[in-house]
Amino acid sequence: MTVWANQEWQPIPQDSPWHAVLLRLGINHASLQGTWEIRGADPNEEPDLYWAVIDPTQVEELRQTLNQSRQAVTLGLRDGLEIRYLPPLKRQGRASIWRKLWTIALGIILKFKLVLVFLSVVVSLVVYGLAFGWAFGAGLIIVIAIHEFGHVAANRIKGIPSSLPIFIPLVGAFVQMKRSPQNAADEAFVGVMGPVFGLTATLLAFVLGLWSGIPWFFAVTEIGFLLHVFNLMPVLPLDGGRTVGFWRWKAWIPGIVGVLVVLFYNPLTNQFTFDPVTVIIVAIIFVSMVREPRMHARSYTDIPGRARWLYTSLWGLLLALSIVGYWGVGHLRPL
């Protein structure tokens, strides 16, 4: 046997006598789809080995490694002689490559949730700024953010894990609950806390407007009240629908009518409007009404009468405040 002291790895051909060595070691090389290489000997020469010097423990480890993981392994025989197994390379189609890239991107997004929240705020601010002006866009983002953090706080109180607010330009923002509430009373609490926080911020902007006389505060107040008039409509997935969802169809029918009025009619100008965004919002509402199984189940919506009237009264108070506030600011603003 010719021994090459510093020889690079050489592939072992299919007709090489070295495959007999593998069989004698108890390795069925034909069942493995990878390739075998040798270093320290000519792969085409007849092997001349002293089997007594081969460590049986090392051979057994080689067998187990090949049977379990099929990863690349190297077996040292003697005098610098080594045999190596290389598993086959997996060919990935274009679809699998894109799937892998998407998985990596999604993992990064989920890992850096604050980055996703920040980007959604920036995108919304740019859209609102270009559409309505930067100062007004910033005020709108602030009101929406305070509103959504009311939901976050309520989820924490009820022990419901949830995400941070994600902003969607021209639609608003949402907080994703990672677990459903136990009953409609818990869902009503989570639903109503957003308007409580949001209307508090809106009223604060109104007070600052009266105190300073700065028109920007009145503009933010007006849009804040209008958003809550819409959001408190008793229809899913709006906060009003979650707050009084235990009334089921008794609340949903007037809620649908109210949504259509708020979206398509401005009582201050007595004008009807129609645009693609409102159509998309209405479509989301109707889909959500159908795809909310727990809000259709009596076992979920059957809560004590005291809780029903408590959340109904609070919802009615917040909605009345939003309507009166929007109407009043709309008349005060020109002054």
Protein Blocks (a to p, Z undefined) as FASTA:
>chain_A
ZZdfkbccddddfklcklmmmmmnopafklpcbdcddehiafkbccdddfklpcfklmmm
mmmmmmmnopacdddfbehiacddddddddddfklmmmmmmmmmmmmmmmmmmlmmmmmm
mmmmmmmmmmnojklmmmmmmmmmmmmmmmmmmmmmnopacddddddehklpadddfbdc
fblklmmmmmmmmmmmmmmmmmmmmmmmmmnopaklmmmmmmmmmmmmmmmpccdfbfkl
mmmmmnmmmlmmmmmmmmmmmmmocfklopacddfklmmmmmmmmmmmmmmmklmpmklm
mccfklmmmmmmmmmmmmmmmmmmmmmmmmmmmZZ
